[in-house]
Amino acid sequence: MSTTSSQIAERFVHALESVPLESLENQSKTRYLSRIGDDLEKVVDTGLLREALAKSLERRPLPPAPVILFMDRRGGGEGVRISSDVLALLAQNTQNAQYVHVSFVTPAGGVGTLLRSALARKGAEHGILVDVVAHKRPAEGMRLSVEDANEMVQGCDLVITFAPEGTAGLIFQNDDTRDELLARSHISVLSFPDPEHVVADLERYEQIVNERPGFKHVRFWVQIRSGEKWETLGQCVLGSGGDARDRLWILVDNAKRHVYRILAEPVAREVAIGMPLIYPCKGLLESRHFYGIQPDKIVQAGSDIVMVAHKEQ
């Protein structure tokens, strides 16, 4: 018996229900730092997604009555516009398709209701059956094993991961772990904050610190690659009494001689209160295969770097 979109949706609902609330709390303040994109960055993210999907459909046509899984790592109401574009393109290349839209960090009611009703209508317009999963928990909290991830995507003919506006900086944490759902994505469009723009963006980050409750500073760690390990070149703090405006540009300038990255973490009472946001340099994205995906294209988009990648064979 073939897998249906409703079965895949049920798998995600079940998996996300087991994610502890602490996972969302650990990420919520960090997400403020990743949401500083402008309209240009949105256009580039979505344009690269359409381009990558069109090329994939041309290179590897889908079978009859395919099942497509689309995972929005950012979540929220913008998913309506993104998935609407994907549905329109799929309708030109497939028949009797089923489509699952998973929106992480999105409440089931409110925005989730909007997603379900809007995408159901769009799907009907294109003759595609649509199931929507909107859940408040983040994808990074799922921590799936290889076996679990295989089961989650079993029966899917096309798997897409979309992490726009710097939210891919939430995914990559340690070299000894990998995101198993990302590794199973035939198409990935991943937007990271660009470390070369972080100094120019300090004023915007300072505004976030002043306006958002729960943390008073942002600590930046500048790290360089040494063999198979990361070494910390230095750190600095943004906010009242901090030294980031004087020190960060020096650290970044020195780091540019190496493969490097920056980690930014929200801080309260001198203690980190959230997971770090990762800023990988372009050389890091070009030189290494990240957790089962291979880069096809790396594009500058304002203060972000966007990587289009495909699944390793």
VEXKOL-550167 format. One line per 2 residues: their letters; for each residue x, y, z of N, C-alpha, C. Coordinates in pm, whole numbers. Example, Ala and Ser with C-alpha at 12.3 -4.5 7.8 and 13.67 -1.06 7.14 Angstrom:
as> 1319 -569 780 1230 -450 780 1320 -330 780 ~ 1285 -225 708 1367 -106 714 1290 3 787 $
END
This chain:
ms> 85 -120 0 0 0 0 88 125 0 ~ 61 220 -89 144 338 -103 120 435 13 $
tt> 224 512 43 216 610 151 136 731 105 ~ 54 785 193 -26 904 161 29 1025 236 $
ss> -9 1143 188 36 1265 253 -16 1275 396 ~ -135 1226 421 -189 1232 558 -109 1143 653 $
qi> -58 1031 604 26 945 688 158 1014 725 ~ 217 1081 626 341 1153 652 316 1267 751 $
ae> 204 1338 732 170 1446 824 155 1392 966 ~ 93 1277 981 75 1217 1114 209 1184 1179 $
rf> 305 1138 1097 438 1108 1151 501 1234 1212 ~ 488 1345 1143 549 1468 1193 477 1520 1317 $
vh> 346 1511 1317 272 1554 1435 316 1473 1557 ~ 326 1342 1540 365 1254 1650 507 1287 1697 $
al> 600 1306 1602 739 1334 1639 753 1468 1709 ~ 680 1568 1663 690 1701 1722 624 1709 1859 $
es> 523 1628 1880 458 1625 2012 552 1575 2120 ~ 654 1500 2081 748 1446 2179 865 1541 2206 $
vp> 872 1653 2133 980 1750 2154 950 1832 2280 ~ 1040 1840 2373 1013 1913 2497 1002 2064 2474 $
le> 926 2130 2559 909 2275 2550 1043 2347 2563 ~ 1136 2289 2639 1266 2352 2658 1339 2377 2526 $
sl> 1311 2292 2427 1376 2309 2298 1334 2440 2232 ~ 1206 2473 2245 1158 2601 2191 1214 2717 2272 $
en> 1214 2705 2402 1265 2812 2488 1412 2837 2463 ~ 1487 2732 2435 1630 2742 2411 1661 2812 2279 $
qs> 1564 2815 2189 1586 2871 2056 1518 3006 2036 ~ 1416 3036 2116 1329 3150 2088 1405 3282 2082 $
kt> 1492 3308 2177 1564 3436 2178 1667 3442 2067 ~ 1728 3329 2034 1825 3326 1924 1757 3358 1792 $
ry> 1633 3317 1777 1560 3343 1652 1543 3492 1626 ~ 1538 3574 1730 1531 3718 1709 1651 3766 1628 $
ls> 1767 3706 1651 1888 3748 1583 1889 3707 1437 ~ 1817 3601 1402 1817 3553 1263 1712 3623 1178 $
ri> 1622 3699 1239 1512 3761 1164 1538 3909 1141 ~ 1649 3938 1077 1679 4078 1045 1689 4097 893 $
gd> 1635 4004 817 1644 4010 671 1558 4121 613 ~ 1589 4160 491 1509 4261 421 1440 4196 301 $
dl> 1368 4277 223 1291 4224 111 1381 4160 6 ~ 1501 4213 -13 1593 4155 -111 1626 4012 -75 $
ek> 1652 3988 53 1688 3854 96 1573 3757 75 ~ 1449 3803 99 1332 3717 76 1321 3680 -71 $
vv> 1344 3778 -158 1333 3753 -303 1439 3652 -347 ~ 1560 3667 -297 1668 3575 -336 1638 3434 -286 $
dt> 1596 3422 -160 1566 3290 -103 1462 3216 -187 ~ 1351 3283 -214 1242 3217 -287 1278 3195 -433 $
gl> 1353 3288 -492 1395 3270 -631 1486 3151 -648 ~ 1577 3132 -554 1667 3017 -561 1592 2886 -539 $
lr> 1490 2889 -455 1409 2769 -434 1337 2730 -563 ~ 1274 2827 -628 1204 2797 -755 1302 2744 -859 $
ea> 1417 2807 -868 1517 2764 -967 1565 2622 -938 ~ 1593 2592 -812 1642 2459 -776 1536 2353 -801 $
la> 1410 2385 -772 1302 2288 -794 1282 2264 -944 ~ 1284 2369 -1023 1267 2354 -1168 1377 2267 -1227 $
ks> 1501 2289 -1184 1612 2208 -1234 1599 2063 -1190 ~ 1556 2043 -1065 1540 1907 -1015 1432 1831 -1093 $
le> 1321 1897 -1122 1212 1832 -1195 1253 1800 -1339 ~ 1338 1883 -1395 1387 1857 -1530 1487 1743 -1531 $
rr> 1573 1741 -1431 1679 1640 -1424 1626 1504 -1378 ~ 1531 1508 -1285 1479 1384 -1227 1328 1393 -1218 $
pl> 1256 1366 -1327 1110 1376 -1325 1049 1289 -1216 ~ 942 1338 -1158 875 1264 -1051 791 1151 -1109 $
pp> 769 1045 -1033 685 934 -1079 538 975 -1079 ~ 451 895 -1135 307 925 -1130 258 932 -985 $
ap> 166 1023 -959 106 1041 -826 212 1052 -716 ~ 303 1149 -728 412 1158 -630 366 1219 -498 $
vi> 447 1193 -395 427 1255 -264 545 1347 -238 ~ 516 1474 -212 621 1575 -193 614 1626 -50 $
lf> 729 1633 15 740 1686 151 818 1816 148 ~ 755 1922 199 820 2054 205 830 2095 351 $
md> 952 2119 399 974 2156 539 1025 2300 548 ~ 946 2385 613 979 2525 633 1041 2539 771 $
rr> 1173 2553 779 1241 2558 907 1214 2690 980 ~ 1186 2795 908 1155 2923 973 1015 2921 1031 $
gg> 919 2870 951 780 2868 994 712 3002 974 ~ 582 3006 1009 507 3131 1000 426 3145 874 $
ge> 355 3257 865 261 3282 756 324 3298 619 ~ 454 3333 613 521 3345 483 518 3214 405 $
gv> 496 3104 476 492 2974 410 382 2962 307 ~ 276 3040 321 168 3037 222 221 3078 85 $
ri> 293 3189 82 347 3239 -45 449 3141 -103 ~ 536 3088 -18 640 2999 -67 580 2871 -124 $
ss> 495 2806 -46 437 2680 -93 344 2701 -212 ~ 282 2816 -222 197 2845 -339 280 2842 -466 $
dv> 400 2899 -460 491 2895 -575 531 2752 -608 ~ 562 2675 -504 603 2536 -525 488 2455 -586 $
la> 366 2474 -537 251 2401 -589 226 2434 -736 ~ 241 2561 -772 220 2600 -911 321 2532 -1003 $
ll> 445 2524 -960 549 2461 -1041 528 2310 -1049 ~ 489 2250 -938 462 2106 -938 346 2072 -1032 $
aq> 244 2157 -1035 127 2131 -1118 162 2127 -1267 ~ 268 2200 -1304 310 2201 -1444 389 2075 -1482 $
nt> 433 2001 -1380 522 1888 -1407 471 1754 -1354 ~ 359 1753 -1281 310 1629 -1221 158 1620 -1233 $
qn> 107 1502 -1206 -38 1481 -1197 -68 1397 -1073 ~ -182 1428 -1011 -228 1352 -894 -127 1354 -780 $
aq> -61 1466 -763 40 1478 -658 -25 1498 -521 ~ 48 1457 -418 11 1485 -280 126 1564 -217 $
yv> 91 1660 -134 190 1757 -86 173 1776 64 ~ 284 1769 137 283 1791 282 368 1913 312 $
hv> 306 2013 373 377 2134 415 394 2128 566 ~ 519 2122 612 548 2120 756 605 2256 795 $
sf> 535 2324 883 577 2456 929 618 2446 1075 ~ 749 2450 1100 799 2441 1237 783 2575 1308 $
vt> 784 2572 1439 774 2692 1523 654 2776 1481 ~ 542 2710 1459 419 2775 1414 303 2719 1495 $
pa> 224 2804 1560 111 2752 1639 7 2686 1551 ~ -55 2581 1604 -156 2508 1528 -276 2597 1497 $
gg> -314 2682 1591 -421 2777 1567 -364 2908 1514 ~ -449 3002 1477 -400 3130 1426 -331 3114 1293 $
vg> -199 3132 1293 -121 3120 1170 -134 2981 1111 ~ -138 2878 1198 -154 2742 1148 -285 2722 1075 $
tl> -392 2780 1126 -522 2773 1060 -518 2843 925 ~ -452 2959 920 -435 3032 795 -361 2947 692 $
lr> -254 2883 736 -177 2798 644 -263 2686 587 ~ -337 2618 674 -417 2504 629 -523 2547 527 $
sa> -595 2655 557 -703 2696 467 -647 2751 335 ~ -543 2833 344 -489 2895 223 -424 2791 131 $
la> -347 2699 189 -279 2600 105 -374 2493 53 ~ -480 2464 129 -581 2371 78 -647 2430 -47 $
rk> -676 2560 -44 -735 2626 -162 -638 2625 -279 ~ -510 2659 -251 -411 2661 -359 -393 2521 -418 $
ga> -393 2422 -333 -379 2286 -382 -496 2247 -471 ~ -616 2283 -429 -735 2251 -508 -730 2318 -645 $
eh> -679 2441 -649 -666 2512 -777 -576 2436 -874 ~ -475 2369 -820 -377 2301 -904 -398 2150 -910 $
gi> -504 2101 -848 -529 1958 -850 -434 1877 -765 ~ -386 1937 -655 -290 1872 -567 -351 1863 -427 $
lv> -348 1744 -370 -397 1724 -234 -291 1773 -135 ~ -332 1863 -44 -237 1926 47 -271 1892 192 $
dv> -169 1851 267 -179 1836 412 -81 1933 476 ~ -122 1998 584 -38 2097 652 -17 2055 796 $
va> 108 2058 838 144 2038 979 201 2168 1031 ~ 134 2230 1126 185 2350 1192 202 2316 1340 $
hk> 324 2328 1387 352 2290 1527 451 2388 1587 ~ 431 2420 1712 510 2523 1779 655 2482 1802 $
rp> 685 2354 1799 821 2309 1830 914 2326 1710 ~ 1043 2348 1736 1141 2363 1627 1189 2228 1576 $
ae> 1228 2224 1450 1280 2101 1391 1406 2055 1463 ~ 1487 2151 1510 1614 2116 1573 1594 2038 1703 $
gm> 1474 2044 1760 1448 1970 1883 1412 1825 1863 ~ 1395 1782 1739 1350 1645 1713 1459 1542 1738 $
rl> 1584 1573 1705 1698 1485 1732 1672 1341 1688 ~ 1643 1327 1560 1606 1196 1506 1729 1109 1483 $
sv> 1713 981 1507 1816 885 1469 1807 859 1319 ~ 1906 789 1266 1902 753 1124 1776 674 1092 $
ed> 1744 579 1178 1626 495 1155 1497 578 1162 ~ 1490 668 1260 1371 753 1274 1352 841 1151 $
an> 1462 901 1104 1453 990 989 1412 914 864 ~ 1465 793 846 1425 711 731 1275 685 733 $
em> 1224 657 852 1081 630 864 998 755 836 ~ 1047 871 880 973 996 860 951 1027 713 $
vq> 1051 1002 629 1041 1040 488 1010 920 398 ~ 986 805 457 955 686 377 829 712 293 $
gc> 837 682 165 724 704 76 723 839 8 ~ 818 928 44 826 1060 -19 911 1052 -147 $
dl> 860 1106 -254 934 1107 -380 1022 1230 -395 ~ 992 1333 -320 1072 1456 -323 1065 1521 -185 $
vi> 1182 1549 -128 1190 1612 5 1265 1744 -10 ~ 1205 1851 42 1261 1986 30 1277 2047 169 $
tf> 1394 2105 195 1416 2183 317 1439 2328 279 ~ 1367 2418 345 1376 2561 318 1400 2633 451 $
ap> 1514 2701 462 1548 2774 585 1590 2915 545 ~ 1494 3007 525 1525 3140 475 1564 3239 585 $
eg> 1611 3355 541 1637 3469 629 1726 3436 748 ~ 1833 3366 722 1933 3339 825 1902 3224 918 $
ta> 1785 3157 902 1747 3055 999 1826 2924 984 ~ 1900 2908 875 1987 2790 866 2099 2799 969 $
gl> 2126 2917 1021 2225 2933 1126 2186 2865 1255 ~ 2060 2822 1265 2014 2748 1382 2039 2598 1369 $
if> 2069 2550 1249 2073 2407 1224 2206 2344 1262 ~ 2315 2399 1215 2445 2334 1230 2506 2366 1365 $
qn> 2531 2263 1445 2581 2285 1578 2720 2225 1598 ~ 2731 2094 1595 2858 2028 1624 2899 1939 1507 $
dd> 3029 1921 1492 3079 1840 1382 3045 1692 1398 ~ 3017 1649 1520 2988 1508 1543 2839 1476 1537 $
tr> 2758 1572 1497 2614 1548 1481 2572 1599 1344 ~ 2458 1550 1298 2404 1603 1173 2253 1604 1180 $
de> 2193 1686 1100 2048 1695 1094 2000 1590 994 ~ 1937 1485 1043 1904 1372 958 1795 1404 856 $
ll> 1703 1493 889 1602 1533 789 1665 1615 678 ~ 1757 1701 714 1828 1778 612 1907 1686 520 $
ar> 1970 1585 578 2051 1492 500 1967 1411 401 ~ 1838 1404 422 1748 1330 334 1672 1420 236 $
sh> 1708 1546 232 1640 1641 144 1704 1642 6 ~ 1621 1617 -95 1672 1622 -232 1711 1764 -271 $
is> 1639 1863 -216 1667 2005 -241 1672 2076 -107 ~ 1777 2156 -86 1786 2239 33 1825 2380 -8 $
vl> 1751 2477 43 1786 2619 25 1803 2676 165 ~ 1928 2707 199 1965 2739 337 2028 2878 343 $
sf> 1970 2964 423 2019 3101 438 2087 3117 573 ~ 2213 3162 570 2292 3185 691 2324 3334 704 $
pd> 2332 3385 826 2386 3521 841 2533 3523 802 ~ 2572 3625 728 2707 3635 674 2801 3697 778 $
pe> 2908 3626 815 2998 3683 917 3067 3811 872 ~ 3081 3831 741 3146 3954 694 3057 4076 710 $
hv> 2927 4054 736 2834 4165 753 2799 4190 899 ~ 2851 4108 988 2807 4117 1127 2845 4250 1190 $
va> 2961 4306 1156 3002 4433 1214 2909 4545 1168 ~ 2875 4544 1039 2783 4646 987 2643 4633 1045 $
dl> 2608 4514 1093 2475 4490 1147 2466 4510 1298 ~ 2574 4553 1361 2573 4564 1507 2465 4658 1559 $
er> 2440 4765 1488 2335 4858 1533 2199 4792 1535 ~ 2171 4709 1434 2042 4638 1431 2034 4535 1543 $
ye> 2145 4467 1569 2145 4371 1679 2126 4442 1814 ~ 2186 4558 1827 2172 4633 1952 2027 4677 1971 $
qi> 1961 4711 1862 1819 4747 1870 1735 4628 1917 ~ 1768 4508 1867 1697 4387 1911 1716 4366 2061 $
vn> 1840 4382 2107 1870 4364 2249 1789 4462 2334 ~ 1776 4586 2286 1704 4688 2362 1554 4669 2362 $
er> 1501 4607 2253 1356 4597 2239 1299 4464 2284 ~ 1376 4358 2276 1324 4224 2307 1349 4190 2454 $
pg> 1249 4140 2522 1268 4107 2664 1345 3976 2682 ~ 1408 3962 2798 1468 3834 2833 1617 3826 2822 $
fk> 1680 3916 2745 1826 3916 2740 1877 4058 2715 ~ 1995 4085 2767 2050 4221 2764 2175 4234 2679 $
hv> 2234 4123 2643 2359 4127 2566 2360 4015 2462 ~ 2448 4028 2365 2478 3920 2271 2630 3898 2276 $
rf> 2669 3773 2298 2811 3739 2299 2849 3678 2165 ~ 2953 3731 2104 3003 3680 1977 3134 3604 2001 $
wv> 3136 3478 1954 3257 3397 1956 3310 3388 1813 ~ 3434 3423 1793 3496 3411 1660 3590 3290 1664 $
qi> 3563 3194 1576 3637 3068 1578 3699 3040 1442 ~ 3817 2979 1443 3885 2941 1319 3903 2790 1315 $
rs> 3907 2739 1194 3923 2595 1174 4070 2558 1183 ~ 4099 2461 1269 4236 2411 1284 4233 2260 1272 $
ge> 4266 2210 1153 4253 2066 1128 4107 2025 1132 ~ 4074 1936 1223 3937 1890 1237 3866 1954 1355 $
kw> 3927 2057 1413 3868 2118 1532 3850 2269 1513 ~ 3766 2326 1597 3747 2471 1601 3825 2528 1720 $
et> 3898 2636 1694 3968 2707 1799 3910 2848 1812 ~ 3890 2894 1933 3834 3026 1956 3943 3132 1945 $
lg> 3924 3223 1850 4019 3332 1832 3996 3440 1937 ~ 3871 3459 1975 3838 3559 2075 3688 3574 2087 $
qc> 3645 3653 2184 3503 3678 2206 3483 3823 2245 ~ 3359 3870 2227 3325 4006 2269 3175 4012 2294 $
vl> 3131 4119 2357 2993 4131 2401 2932 4259 2347 ~ 2809 4250 2297 2734 4366 2250 2626 4399 2352 $
gs> 2611 4526 2382 2512 4570 2479 2576 4663 2579 ~ 2503 4703 2679 2553 4798 2777 2684 4749 2840 $
gg> 2788 4832 2830 2917 4797 2886 2997 4699 2804 ~ 2945 4657 2687 3013 4559 2604 3124 4618 2519 $
da> 3205 4531 2459 3321 4575 2381 3312 4537 2233 ~ 3195 4491 2187 3185 4439 2050 3211 4546 1945 $
rd> 3168 4668 1970 3187 4773 1869 3335 4804 1847 ~ 3416 4786 1948 3559 4812 1935 3639 4688 1895 $
rl> 3590 4571 1934 3672 4450 1925 3632 4354 1813 ~ 3503 4350 1778 3457 4246 1685 3522 4258 1548 $
wi> 3534 4380 1497 3591 4396 1363 3736 4347 1358 ~ 3809 4363 1467 3948 4316 1472 3952 4163 1467 $
lv> 3865 4100 1545 3860 3954 1546 3822 3898 1409 ~ 3721 3960 1346 3677 3912 1215 3788 3933 1111 $
dn> 3854 4047 1117 3962 4075 1022 4074 3972 1034 ~ 4108 3934 1155 4210 3831 1175 4161 3693 1133 $
ak> 4031 3666 1154 3976 3535 1120 3971 3512 970 ~ 3963 3617 892 3950 3604 747 4069 3534 683 $
rh> 4178 3523 755 4294 3451 701 4275 3300 708 ~ 4165 3257 768 4139 3115 792 3997 3082 747 $
vy> 3963 2955 748 3823 2914 744 3766 2942 883 ~ 3658 3019 889 3613 3064 1020 3461 3068 1030 $
ri> 3414 3088 1150 3272 3107 1176 3258 3195 1300 ~ 3139 3252 1314 3104 3328 1434 2983 3261 1499 $
la> 2984 3253 1628 2869 3208 1705 2817 3326 1784 ~ 2687 3352 1776 2624 3459 1854 2522 3397 1948 $
ep> 2530 3432 2074 2438 3376 2173 2379 3485 2260 ~ 2248 3479 2287 2186 3576 2378 2235 3552 2521 $
va> 2255 3662 2594 2314 3654 2728 2232 3737 2826 ~ 2210 3683 2943 2148 3756 3054 2226 3725 3181 $
re> 2260 3829 3258 2339 3813 3380 2468 3735 3353 ~ 2528 3766 3236 2656 3710 3194 2652 3560 3164 $
va> 2531 3505 3152 2515 3362 3122 2438 3346 2992 ~ 2484 3257 2905 2412 3229 2781 2276 3168 2813 $
ig> 2171 3220 2750 2035 3171 2778 1968 3118 2651 ~ 2046 3079 2555 1991 3023 2432 2100 2959 2349 $
mp> 2058 2879 2253 2153 2816 2162 2220 2922 2076 ~ 2340 2896 2024 2407 2995 1940 2351 2997 1798 $
li> 2359 3113 1737 2332 3128 1594 2466 3124 1523 ~ 2477 3045 1417 2604 3022 1351 2615 3102 1221 $
yp> 2727 3170 1205 2760 3249 1086 2879 3182 1018 ~ 2860 3095 920 2974 3030 854 3027 3119 742 $
ck> 3158 3125 727 3214 3199 615 3188 3122 485 ~ 3197 3194 375 3170 3130 246 3268 3017 218 $
gl> 3392 3035 261 3491 2930 242 3455 2802 314 ~ 3393 2813 431 3349 2694 504 3239 2622 429 $
le> 3143 2697 376 3035 2635 299 3087 2569 172 ~ 3187 2630 111 3242 2576 -14 3332 2455 8 $
sr> 3397 2449 122 3503 2350 140 3456 2220 203 ~ 3338 2221 267 3297 2102 341 3155 2062 304 $
hf> 3131 1931 307 2995 1882 289 2926 1879 424 ~ 2818 1954 435 2750 1965 562 2648 1854 579 $
yg> 2681 1756 661 2584 1661 710 2498 1596 602 ~ 2562 1545 500 2490 1468 401 2436 1546 283 $
iq> 2472 1673 270 2429 1751 154 2551 1808 83 ~ 2535 1832 -46 2644 1885 -128 2601 2018 -187 $
pd> 2683 2122 -175 2645 2254 -227 2644 2259 -379 ~ 2543 2322 -435 2536 2348 -578 2568 2494 -611 $
ki> 2525 2583 -523 2541 2726 -548 2543 2799 -415 ~ 2628 2902 -408 2633 2988 -290 2620 3132 -338 $
vq> 2520 3203 -285 2484 3334 -335 2479 3434 -219 ~ 2528 3556 -245 2516 3663 -146 2377 3725 -158 $
ag> 2311 3746 -45 2179 3809 -44 2174 3908 71 ~ 2213 4032 44 2216 4131 150 2315 4091 257 $
sd> 2269 4077 380 2356 4039 491 2355 3889 518 ~ 2300 3813 424 2296 3667 436 2377 3600 325 $
iv> 2415 3475 350 2469 3386 248 2368 3274 228 ~ 2330 3249 103 2232 3145 74 2300 3031 0 $
mv> 2284 2912 51 2342 2793 -13 2231 2704 -66 ~ 2240 2669 -193 2151 2569 -253 2229 2439 -258 $
ah> 2168 2332 -209 2239 2204 -198 2148 2090 -236 ~ 2209 1974 -261 2132 1853 -291 2180 1739 -204 $
ke> 2100 1637 -200 2128 1519 -118 2249 1444 -172 ~ 2335 1399 -82 2446 1315 -123 2394 1182 -175 $
q> 2456 1133 -280 2412 1005 -339 2476 889 -265 $
END
